[in-house]
Amino acid sequence: MSPDGLFQIANQTALVGWVALALSPLAPRLLVVLGGVVLPLVLSAGYTAIVLAHWSSGQGGFDSLRSVEQLFQNRWLLLAGWVHYLAFDLLLGAWQVRTARREGMAHWMVLPCLLATLMFGPAGYLLFQCLRISHHAGSTQSAGGSAVAPRWQGILARLVADSPRYTRLAIVVAAAMLPLLGAFALDARLFQGINVWIKPLKFHLALVIYLMTLALFARFASTGITRRPWWQWHERAVVLAVVLELVWIGSAAALATSSHFNPTPLGEALYSLMGIAAVVLTTASTSLAWAIYRYPVGDLAPAMRSGLVWGLALTLPLTLLTAGSLSAMEGHWVGGSVSDADGLWLLGWSREGGDLRVAHFFATHAMQLVPLAALACTKIFGREAHAPVHLVALAYVVLVVATFIQALLGRPFIAY
């Protein structure tokens, strides 16, 4: 049989194994043994047979990249290398399924890891390990069973207890920044004057801050509300929206194309879908503002509670104002060069013309900046000083609107 025919057989064999692992909860012992033992053995036997029959005809070796390239000029050895990937990726997927079951992880959490392992091998392993870390986050027991945990571990445990989904997702999103940093170091491609991976890194960082802020403030809302089924389903929708946003932004960076304002039919369709996802994920701040206002818990100064409610409540409407207007335009620049190359350090805002991202930034960070200002008011004016907090919230709205108008007029937030 030709290498091409065996290639098809090997692919179909591996695919049966992946389907078995994906459906393993239906018959755990049978399907895991089939996908994680029997079929990898079949592929391993095939690999060994190919190597025994054709290794002597190959040229090259493993001492350099050039030698490996030469080795795989032989189609039979190229096939052997491919079957090698199929077998070990399948073994890795089976390990993920068994580990998840042993450690009490939901099978649906493993499915994206299986898909990533099928397509990209080690990337799926990395994703699974990130999920394992987030699943076990919050343990208050240090090594050796000591009841005294490090301070950071105690803080993390509290965040997980108050908001398990958002905290664990934040951990995964933060961990995903590591391969993005690696891609940034290895990839010299530019888009709109900057490295293609800068935008995904910014979004990951912003969403880590967003999710951790939600988790931090969740302790001030009654669990009688945050444990209700409708609240839990809303959180799941937010998690899905975050994942979709990051997957598309990362994919666009890999393709060196725009995730926003992409004029292609597919780009426009995905942009609309991501707009819906962005609204869904931002509603988490609104629901938490309502819960803290109506069902507060904890020993929190009344003025400080007002600051939390204001900051969380303003985030969605201000974001809709700025991001909604931004999405209706052809880009975030108003005048000046269409490039981030000479923009403000770190943020990238234009210093030549207007930039609508400025107002958008202040809008989305109302949930952090307004409570910080409220904390200062509480320290200065006292625990019951609601009026200064209300004035701060009003001033913040004016700031967002002013920077929005400034950008529309084509004026930079900070000029040269």
C-alpha positions in Angstrom: 0.0 0.0 0.0 1.2 3.5 -0.8 2.1 6.1 1.9 -0.9 8.1 0.8 -3.3 5.2 1.5 -1.8 4.5 4.9 -1.9 8.2 5.7 -5.7 8.1 5.3 -6.1 4.9 7.3 -4.0 6.4 10.1 -6.0 9.6 10.2 -9.3 7.7 10.3 -8.0 5.5 13.1 -6.9 8.5 15.2 -10.2 10.3 14.5 -12.2 7.3 15.9 -10.0 7.5 19.0 -10.7 11.2 19.5 -14.5 10.7 19.1 -14.3 7.9 21.7 -12.5 10.2 24.1 -15.0 13.0 23.5 -18.0 10.7 24.1 -16.3 8.8 27.0 -18.8 9.8 29.7 -21.4 7.6 27.9 -19.3 4.5 28.5 -16.1 5.5 30.4 -14.3 2.2 30.6 -14.9 1.0 27.1 -14.4 4.3 25.3 -11.3 5.4 27.2 -9.7 2.0 26.7 -10.6 2.2 23.0 -9.4 5.8 22.5 -6.5 5.8 25.0 -5.1 2.3 24.8 -6.2 0.1 21.8 -6.0 2.7 19.0 -2.7 4.3 20.2 -1.3 0.7 20.2 -2.5 0.2 16.6 -0.9 3.5 15.5 2.3 2.6 17.5 2.5 -0.8 15.8 2.1 0.9 12.4 4.7 3.4 13.2 7.2 0.8 14.2 6.5 -1.2 11.1 7.2 1.8 8.9 10.4 2.7 10.7 11.7 -0.9 10.5 11.0 -1.1 6.8 12.2 2.3 5.6 14.6 3.8 8.2 17.6 2.6 6.3 16.6 4.4 3.1 16.4 7.8 4.8 19.0 10.5 4.7 19.7 13.0 7.4 19.1 12.7 11.1 18.2 14.7 14.3 21.4 16.6 14.9 20.2 19.8 13.2 17.1 21.3 11.7 18.6 20.9 8.2 19.2 17.2 8.9 15.6 16.7 10.1 14.4 18.4 6.9 16.5 16.1 4.9 15.2 13.0 6.8 11.6 13.9 6.0 12.3 14.2 2.3 11.6 10.4 2.3 7.8 10.1 2.1 7.7 6.9 4.2 9.6 8.5 7.0 7.4 11.6 6.7 4.4 9.3 7.1 6.1 7.8 10.2 6.6 11.2 11.7 2.9 12.0 11.2 1.8 8.7 12.7 4.1 9.5 15.6 2.2 12.7 16.2 -1.2 10.9 15.9 -0.3 8.3 18.4 1.2 10.5 21.1 -1.4 13.2 20.7 -4.1 10.6 21.3 -2.3 9.3 24.3 -2.1 12.9 25.6 -5.8 13.3 25.1 -6.6 10.1 27.0 -4.4 11.2 29.9 -6.4 14.5 30.0 -9.7 12.6 30.1 -8.5 10.2 32.9 -6.9 13.0 34.9 -10.0 15.2 34.6 -12.2 12.4 35.9 -9.9 11.6 38.7 -9.7 15.2 39.8 -13.3 16.0 39.5 -13.2 18.3 36.5 -16.3 18.5 34.4 -15.9 16.7 31.0 -17.2 19.7 29.1 -14.1 21.6 30.3 -11.9 19.0 28.7 -13.5 19.1 25.3 -11.8 22.3 24.2 -8.5 20.8 25.4 -9.1 17.6 23.3 -9.8 19.7 20.2 -6.7 21.8 20.8 -4.6 18.7 21.4 -6.0 17.1 18.2 -5.1 20.2 16.1 -2.0 21.6 17.9 -0.7 18.9 20.3 1.3 20.8 23.0 -1.1 23.8 22.9 -3.9 21.5 24.1 -1.7 20.2 26.9 -0.9 23.7 27.9 -4.6 24.6 27.9 -5.5 21.6 30.0 -2.8 22.4 32.6 -4.1 25.9 32.8 -7.6 24.6 33.5 -6.2 22.2 36.1 -4.5 25.1 37.9 -7.7 27.2 37.8 -9.8 24.1 39.0 -7.5 23.6 42.0 -7.1 27.3 42.7 -8.1 28.4 46.1 -6.8 25.5 48.2 -5.9 26.8 51.6 -3.7 23.8 52.5 0.0 24.2 51.8 2.4 21.3 51.2 2.5 18.9 54.1 -1.0 19.7 55.2 -0.3 22.9 57.1 -3.4 24.9 57.8 -1.4 28.1 57.4 -1.5 29.1 53.8 0.7 31.8 52.2 -1.0 35.2 52.1 -1.5 35.2 48.3 -3.1 31.7 48.5 -5.5 32.9 51.1 -6.5 35.8 48.9 -7.0 33.5 45.9 -9.0 31.1 48.0 -11.4 34.0 49.0 -11.8 35.1 45.4 -12.6 31.5 44.3 -15.1 31.1 47.1 -16.8 34.4 46.2 -16.7 34.0 42.4 -15.4 30.6 41.3 -16.1 31.0 37.6 -14.7 34.5 37.1 -11.6 33.8 39.2 -10.7 30.6 37.5 -11.3 32.1 34.1 -9.0 35.0 35.0 -6.3 32.5 35.9 -6.6 30.8 32.6 -6.6 34.0 30.7 -3.5 35.2 32.6 -1.7 31.9 31.9 -2.6 32.2 28.2 -0.5 35.4 28.1 2.7 33.4 28.4 2.5 31.8 24.9 1.4 35.1 23.5 4.5 36.7 25.0 6.5 34.0 23.3 4.8 34.7 20.0 5.5 38.4 20.4 9.2 37.6 20.9 9.3 35.3 17.9 7.1 37.0 15.4 8.2 40.3 13.7 5.1 40.9 11.7 3.4 44.3 12.0 -0.2 45.4 11.7 -1.0 49.1 11.7 2.6 49.8 12.7 2.8 47.6 15.8 3.5 43.9 16.5 0.5 41.7 15.7 0.5 40.2 19.2 0.3 43.5 21.1 -3.5 43.7 20.7 -4.2 40.2 22.1 -1.9 40.9 25.0 -3.8 44.1 25.8 -7.1 42.3 25.7 -5.9 39.5 27.9 -4.6 41.9 30.5 -7.8 44.0 30.4 -10.0 41.0 30.8 -7.9 39.6 33.7 -8.4 42.9 35.5 -12.1 42.9 34.6 -12.7 39.4 35.9 -10.7 39.8 39.0 -12.5 43.0 39.8 -15.8 41.2 39.5 -14.5 38.4 41.8 -13.2 40.9 44.3 -16.5 42.8 44.5 -18.7 39.7 44.5 -18.2 39.3 48.3 -20.3 42.4 48.9 -23.4 40.8 47.2 -25.6 38.3 49.0 -24.9 34.7 48.0 -28.7 34.3 48.1 -28.6 36.1 44.8 -25.3 35.0 43.3 -26.1 31.3 43.8 -29.5 31.4 42.1 -29.8 29.4 38.8 -30.4 32.5 36.6 -27.3 34.2 38.0 -25.2 31.1 37.4 -26.4 30.8 33.8 -25.6 34.5 33.3 -22.1 33.9 34.5 -21.7 31.0 32.1 -22.8 33.3 29.2 -20.2 35.9 30.3 -17.5 33.2 30.4 -18.4 32.0 26.9 -18.4 35.6 25.7 -14.9 36.2 27.1 -13.6 33.0 25.5 -15.1 33.9 22.1 -13.6 37.4 22.2 -10.1 36.2 23.0 -10.2 33.3 20.5 -11.1 35.6 17.7 -8.7 38.3 18.6 -5.9 35.8 18.9 -6.8 34.1 15.6 -6.8 37.5 13.9 -3.3 38.2 15.2 -2.1 34.8 14.0 -3.4 35.7 10.5 -2.0 39.3 10.8 -5.4 40.8 10.1 -7.8 43.0 11.9 -10.2 41.6 14.5 -12.0 45.0 14.4 -13.1 46.9 11.3 -12.3 44.0 9.1 -13.9 44.8 5.7 -14.2 41.2 4.5 -17.6 39.4 4.7 -16.3 37.0 7.3 -14.6 39.7 9.2 -17.8 41.8 9.3 -19.9 38.9 10.5 -17.4 38.0 13.2 -17.2 41.7 14.2 -21.0 41.8 14.7 -20.9 38.5 16.7 -18.0 39.8 18.9 -20.0 43.0 19.5 -22.8 40.9 21.0 -20.3 39.0 23.0 -18.8 42.3 24.3 -22.2 43.5 25.5 -22.9 40.2 27.2 -19.6 40.1 29.1 -20.0 43.8 30.2 -23.5 43.1 31.6 -21.7 41.2 34.4 -20.8 44.6 36.0 -24.5 45.7 35.8 -25.9 42.6 37.4 -23.3 42.9 40.2 -24.1 46.6 40.7 -27.8 45.7 41.2 -27.0 42.8 43.6 -24.7 45.0 45.8 -27.3 47.8 45.8 -30.4 45.6 46.6 -28.8 42.8 48.6 -25.6 44.1 50.2 -23.5 42.1 52.7 -20.3 42.7 54.5 -19.0 45.4 56.8 -18.5 48.0 54.1 -18.8 51.8 54.6 -22.0 53.1 53.1 -20.2 55.7 51.0 -17.8 53.0 49.7 -20.8 50.8 48.8 -22.2 53.7 46.8 -18.8 54.0 45.0 -18.9 50.3 44.1 -22.5 50.5 42.8 -21.8 53.7 40.8 -18.6 52.3 39.3 -20.1 48.9 38.3 -23.4 50.5 37.1 -21.7 53.1 34.9 -19.5 50.6 33.1 -22.1 49.2 30.7 -23.9 52.4 29.6 -20.6 54.3 29.2 -19.2 51.4 27.2 -22.2 51.2 25.0 -22.0 54.9 24.3 -18.3 54.8 23.4 -17.9 51.4 21.9 -21.3 51.5 20.1 -20.3 54.8 18.4 -16.9 53.4 17.7 -18.3 50.3 16.0 -20.4 52.5 13.6 -17.2 54.2 12.3 -14.4 52.9 10.1 -11.8 53.0 12.8 -10.9 54.6 16.1 -8.7 57.3 14.6 -10.2 60.8 13.9 -7.5 62.6 12.0 -3.8 62.0 12.3 -2.0 58.9 10.9 -3.8 55.6 10.8 -1.1 53.8 12.9 -0.3 53.0 16.5 3.4 53.1 15.9 3.9 56.6 17.4 1.0 56.3 19.9 1.1 56.9 23.6 3.4 54.4 25.3 1.7 51.2 26.4 -1.8 52.4 25.5 -1.1 53.2 21.9 -3.4 56.2 21.8 -2.8 58.6 18.9 -0.9 61.8 19.7 -1.6 63.4 16.4 -5.4 63.3 16.2 -8.4 62.1 18.0 -8.6 58.6 19.3 -12.0 57.1 20.4 -10.2 54.4 22.4 -9.5 57.0 25.1 -13.1 57.4 26.1 -13.7 53.7 25.7 -10.8 53.0 28.1 -12.2 55.3 30.8 -15.7 53.9 30.2 -14.7 50.2 30.7 -12.5 51.1 33.8 -15.2 53.0 35.6 -15.7 49.9 37.8 -12.2 50.3 39.1 -11.6 54.1 39.1 -14.8 55.2 40.6 -14.5 52.9 43.6 -10.9 54.0 44.1 -12.1 57.6 44.1 -14.9 56.7 46.5 -12.3 55.1 48.8 -10.5 58.4 48.9 -13.7 60.2 49.7 -14.5 57.8 52.5 -11.1 58.5 54.0 -11.4 62.2 53.7 -15.1 62.9 54.4 -16.2 59.8 56.4 -18.1 56.6 56.0 -21.5 58.2 55.5 -20.3 60.8 52.9 -22.6 59.9 50.0 -22.7 63.3 48.4 -18.9 63.5 47.5 -19.2 60.0 46.0 -22.2 61.0 43.9 -20.2 64.1 42.7 -17.3 61.8 41.8 -19.5 59.6 39.7 -21.0 62.6 37.9 -17.5 64.0 37.3 -16.5 60.7 35.9 -19.4 60.7 33.4 -18.3 64.2 32.3 -14.7 62.9 31.9 -15.8 60.1 29.5 -18.1 62.4 27.5 -15.4 65.1 27.3 -12.8 62.7 26.0 -15.3 61.3 23.6 -16.1 64.7 22.2 -12.4 65.6 22.2 -11.7 62.6 20.0 -14.6 63.3 17.6 -13.1 66.8 17.1 -9.9 65.2 16.0 -7.9 66.3 19.1 -5.4 64.0 20.8 -5.9 63.2 24.5 -2.2 63.9 25.0 -0.3 65.6 22.2 3.4 65.6 21.4 
